[in-house]
Amino acid sequence: MPRTPMIQTHCLDVTIGPMMDEEAEDLSAMFGQVVVSLPYYNEIAKRSEIAKYTPALLRESVSENANSVLVARDGRKIVGFCFSKDDDGVVWLAWFGVHPSYRRQGIGLALLQKLEEIVRNRNSHKIWCDCRTENVASKLALSNYGYVELCTVRNHWYGQDFILWEKLVG
């Protein structure tokens, strides 16, 4: 596997690259901790989303596409993640997040930049995603990084309201 270049954030040197097999348990646990702490997700949504990112399912995703699970690392510590999948010629950004003690240091932006680089190299033309209407941090990050709000879908997944976003990268 080629060495991932360093991405300079505010005070850290963080590497971003595909999840390594031995990181699946720690990444799944961190993802679960992030999701459980979300005040704008109901309990059904939390349980369902956590169940989608078990160590086995993360490994399966990576076996199908090495770049579908990106990990931000501070040394050996996992500090962020980005989960995506090919979706009929475009890329669905399922989740991106940063460990609470590492937020506001540019790691989320670095994850989005890395995903865009990968998407562009695959000759895909668009990334799309959603976020909860109450998720102020994601709305700000996505809009600041050039994602465009497509619409709000009321009473949708898990009976909650979501915003659909896209970013053209071609």
C-alpha positions as CSV (number, residue, x, y, z in Angstrom):
1,M,0.0,0.0,0.0
2,P,1.5,3.4,-0.9
3,R,2.3,5.8,1.9
4,T,-0.4,8.4,2.5
5,P,0.9,11.9,2.5
6,M,0.6,14.0,5.6
7,I,-2.1,16.6,5.8
8,Q,-1.3,19.6,8.0
9,T,-4.2,20.6,10.3
10,H,-4.1,23.4,12.8
11,C,-1.8,21.7,15.3
12,L,-1.5,18.1,14.2
13,D,0.1,16.0,11.6
14,V,-2.7,13.6,10.6
15,T,-2.5,10.9,8.0
16,I,-5.6,9.9,6.1
17,G,-5.9,6.7,4.2
18,P,-7.9,3.5,3.9
19,M,-8.7,1.6,7.0
20,M,-6.3,-1.2,7.8
21,D,-7.8,-4.5,8.8
22,E,-6.5,-4.3,12.3
23,E,-8.3,-1.0,12.8
24,A,-11.8,-2.3,12.3
25,E,-12.7,-2.9,15.9
26,D,-11.4,0.5,17.1
27,L,-13.0,2.3,14.3
28,S,-16.4,0.6,14.8
29,A,-16.2,1.5,18.5
30,M,-15.3,5.1,17.9
31,F,-18.1,5.4,15.3
32,G,-20.6,4.0,17.8
33,Q,-19.4,6.5,20.4
34,V,-19.9,9.4,18.0
35,V,-23.3,8.3,16.9
36,V,-24.5,7.6,20.5
37,S,-23.6,11.2,21.4
38,L,-25.6,12.8,18.6
39,P,-28.5,14.7,20.2
40,Y,-30.4,15.0,16.9
41,Y,-30.7,11.2,16.1
42,N,-33.5,9.2,17.7
43,E,-32.7,5.9,19.4
44,I,-33.9,3.8,16.5
45,A,-31.6,5.7,14.1
46,K,-28.6,5.3,16.4
47,R,-29.1,1.6,16.8
48,S,-29.6,1.1,13.1
49,E,-26.6,3.2,12.0
50,I,-24.3,1.6,14.5
51,A,-25.3,-1.9,13.2
52,K,-24.3,-0.9,9.7
53,Y,-20.6,-0.3,10.7
54,T,-19.6,-3.4,12.7
55,P,-16.0,-4.5,12.3
56,A,-17.0,-7.3,9.9
57,L,-19.1,-4.9,7.7
58,L,-16.3,-2.3,7.7
59,R,-13.8,-5.0,6.6
60,E,-16.3,-6.2,3.9
61,S,-16.7,-2.6,2.6
62,V,-12.9,-2.2,2.4
63,S,-12.5,-5.6,0.6
64,E,-14.9,-4.3,-2.1
65,N,-13.4,-0.9,-2.3
66,A,-10.3,0.0,-0.3
67,N,-11.2,3.7,-0.3
68,S,-14.7,3.3,1.0
69,V,-13.5,3.5,4.6
70,L,-11.1,6.4,5.2
71,V,-9.4,6.8,8.5
72,A,-7.7,10.0,10.0
73,R,-4.9,9.0,12.2
74,D,-2.8,11.0,14.7
75,G,0.1,8.5,14.9
76,R,-1.7,5.2,15.5
77,K,-4.8,6.7,17.1
78,I,-7.9,6.9,15.0
79,V,-9.2,10.5,15.2
80,G,-11.7,10.6,12.3
81,F,-13.5,8.6,9.6
82,C,-15.3,8.9,6.3
83,F,-17.5,6.1,5.0
84,S,-18.6,6.2,1.3
85,K,-19.8,3.9,-1.4
86,D,-20.1,4.0,-5.2
87,D,-23.7,4.6,-6.2
88,D,-24.3,4.1,-9.9
89,G,-21.6,6.5,-11.1
90,V,-21.7,8.9,-8.2
91,V,-20.4,8.5,-4.6
92,W,-22.6,8.4,-1.6
93,L,-20.9,10.0,1.5
94,A,-22.6,8.0,4.2
95,W,-20.8,9.4,7.3
96,F,-17.8,11.6,8.2
97,G,-16.9,12.5,11.7
98,V,-14.1,13.4,14.1
99,H,-13.4,12.2,17.6
100,P,-14.8,14.9,20.0
101,S,-11.3,15.8,21.5
102,Y,-9.9,16.4,17.9
103,R,-12.7,18.6,16.5
104,R,-12.2,22.1,15.2
105,Q,-8.7,21.3,14.0
106,G,-9.4,20.8,10.2
107,I,-9.6,17.0,10.3
108,G,-13.2,16.9,9.0
109,L,-12.2,19.2,6.1
110,A,-9.1,17.0,5.4
111,L,-11.4,13.9,5.2
112,L,-13.7,15.6,2.7
113,Q,-10.7,16.7,0.6
114,K,-9.3,13.2,0.6
115,L,-12.7,11.8,-0.5
116,E,-13.0,14.4,-3.3
117,E,-9.5,13.5,-4.5
118,I,-10.4,9.8,-4.6
119,V,-13.7,10.5,-6.4
120,R,-12.0,12.7,-9.0
121,N,-9.4,10.0,-9.6
122,R,-12.2,7.5,-10.2
123,N,-13.7,9.8,-12.8
124,S,-16.9,10.1,-10.8
125,H,-18.6,13.4,-11.3
126,K,-20.5,13.9,-8.0
127,I,-20.6,13.2,-4.3
128,W,-23.9,13.3,-2.6
129,C,-25.0,12.9,1.0
130,D,-27.5,13.8,3.7
131,C,-27.5,15.3,7.1
132,R,-30.0,15.9,9.8
133,T,-31.7,19.3,9.6
134,E,-30.5,20.0,13.1
135,N,-26.9,19.0,12.5
136,V,-25.4,22.5,12.5
137,A,-21.8,21.4,12.3
138,S,-22.3,19.2,9.3
139,K,-24.4,21.8,7.5
140,L,-21.6,24.4,8.1
141,A,-18.8,22.0,7.0
142,L,-20.7,20.8,3.9
143,S,-21.7,24.3,2.7
144,N,-18.2,25.8,3.5
145,Y,-16.6,23.0,1.4
146,G,-18.8,23.6,-1.7
147,Y,-21.7,21.2,-1.2
148,V,-25.0,22.5,-2.4
149,E,-28.2,21.9,-0.5
150,L,-30.7,20.1,-2.8
151,C,-33.8,19.8,-0.7
152,T,-35.1,19.0,2.7
153,V,-36.9,15.7,3.1
154,R,-39.4,15.7,5.9
155,N,-40.3,12.7,8.0
156,H,-37.9,10.5,6.1
157,W,-35.3,8.0,7.4
158,Y,-36.2,7.0,11.0
159,G,-39.1,9.4,10.8
160,Q,-36.7,12.4,11.0
161,D,-36.0,15.4,8.7
162,F,-32.9,15.3,6.5
163,I,-31.2,17.7,4.0
164,L,-29.8,16.2,0.8
165,W,-26.6,17.7,-0.5
166,E,-24.4,17.3,-3.6
167,K,-21.0,18.4,-4.7
168,L,-20.0,18.2,-8.4
169,V,-16.3,17.2,-8.7
170,G,-15.9,16.5,-12.4
